[in-house]
Amino acid sequence: MTLVANKKAHLKFAPLESFSAGVELLGTEVKALRARLGSLDGARVVVRGGEAFIVGMTIPPYQAANTPKSYDPERPRRLLLAKKEIAELAAAEGKKGLTIIPFELYTSGRFVKARIAIVRGKGKSDRREDLKRRDAKRDTERVLKNR
């Protein structure tokens, strides 16, 4: 079940390869995500010291009165990946024009996972082509449905 999604990511970026990763969270952060609080706007993945982190993701406190004063809603959160996957992300991060972004946070059983992808930014013409393709598909489906 999807908890939080980066809605504009498919419009702005073309995914090349995707991964599923566990996310290291506090208990109150999990509660906040299950209540659909949080945002992935502007979030990205960075690889530092052999570990991958989501930076720029915001998870507000679940209960503001019970949250410790030292809680930072935008702290970097560690991703749980295999060493091979981390090495692949690090190599992609070093290449020009490639970025790693989270597309969504979802539950898998009792765990919260992130779907991340290595992406390339779309230009204005690519976005227009995607919109045209989507409109054409919608029109054909509408015509076939009304037959």
Secondary structure, DSSP 8 states (H G I E B T S, - for coil): -EEEE-TTHHHHEEEEEEEEEEE---HHHHHHHHTT--B-TT-EEEEETTEEEEES-B---SSGGGS-TT--TT--EEEE--HHHHHHHHHHHHSTTEEEEEEEEEEETTEEEEEEEEEEE--HHHHHHHHHHHHHHHHHHHHHHT-
